[in-house]
Amino acid sequence: MTKNQISTAGAPQAIGPYSQAVVHQGTVYISGQIPLIPETMLLVSDDITEQIDQVFSNLQEICQAAGGDLDSIVKLTVYLINLDHFTAVNTAMENLLNKPYPARAAVEVSALPKGAMVEVDAIMSL
């Protein structure tokens, strides 16, 4: 099996033993992104809208490093510590993505790394 690591300074560095993304047979598997500012590795803010925007900015940087963009994503999984923030995710997706939108799952979780309120992982097709 051949897999290639994707890494960019434009997104937060991995905070564990994983890659920002891995490419295998034309598919890019992007690790969960939390709203860290890449330069400081700190949360962007306590505001859910700013956190969601930062997560999608991080995803965009990884997509570009892999040779695509947000519209190349075919599947998203959204993890929220409060499903009341689901509307904010929908608004961000409508503003940042073009139709047809990717398939998506959203789940509420009890906690996320570094106290984040949102995390998103993605699968992108090249």
N, C-alpha and C positions, 0 to 999 in steps of 0.2 A: 504494500500500500504506500502510495506517495502522497504526502501532505506537506504543504508549505505554510510557514508561519507568516502572518501579516503583523507588522509592527509600525507604529507611527508615533512621533512625539506630539502630534496634534491631538491625541486622545490620552487619557490617563494611563499610566503604565500599570501593568498587572500587579495586584497586591497579593499575589499568591502564585503557586506553581501552575500557571495556565498562560495561554497566548491571548492577545487581544482578539485575534481571529486566526482561523486555519482554513486554507483552501484545499479542497479535495474534489477532483473531477469536475471542475467548473462551478462548484458550489462553495460559497464562503459561509462559514459558521462563525458568527460574531459573539464573543462572550458577553455576558450581562454587563451593561454600562450603568454606573450610578452617576449622580450629578457632581462629579469631581472636576475642578478646574485643572487641566493638565499640568500647568506650570507650578501650581502650589500643592496639588493633590489634596485640597480642602474642598468641602461642600460649597457650592456656589452661594447658597443662602438657605433660609428656613422656609422660603416661599415655594409652594408646590409648582406654580407656573414656571418660575425660574429654574427649578430642579428639572422639570420635564424638558424645557428648552435646552438645558445643558446636556441632558442625556441624549437628545436627538442631535445636538451639535457633535458630541463625542462619536455617536454612531456614524454621522456623515463623514467625519475625518477618517474613520476606519474604512468605510465604504470606498472613499476616494483612494486610499492607500492600496486597496485591493483591485482598483480599476473600475469602480462603479459609483453609484450615488444612492441616495435614499430611495429613489424610485426603482432601484434594482432589487430591493428587498421583497421577498416573496412571503415571508412569515415573521411575525413579531410575537414575542411573549412579554407581557407587561406585568410586573410585580408591584403591587401597591400596598402600603401599610394601612390604607383606608380606601375602600372602594368608593367613598364619596368623591374622590378625586378623579373618578372615571371620566366625567364630563370634561375636565381639563385636558386629559389625554386625547379625547376625541377632538377637541378644539385644536390642539397642537398638530395632530395628524392631518386634519383638514387644511391647516395653514401650510404645512411643510411637505405634504405628499400629494401626488397627482393620482387620479383614477387610472386604472383600477387599483384600489388600495390593497396592501398585502393582507393575507390571512392573519388572524390575530387571536390570541387568547389573553385574558386578563384574570389575574388571581390576586386575592388578598393574602398577605403574609403577615406574620407577627413581628418581624424585624428584618432589616436589611443591613448590609455592611456599612460601617461608619455613620450609622444613624440616618441614612438616606430614607426618603419617603417613597422613592420610585427607583425601579431598575428595569431595564429593557434589554433582552437579547434578541438576536435576529439571524435569519438565514437569507443569504443573498445569492442570486444567480448571476453568473458572468455571461 
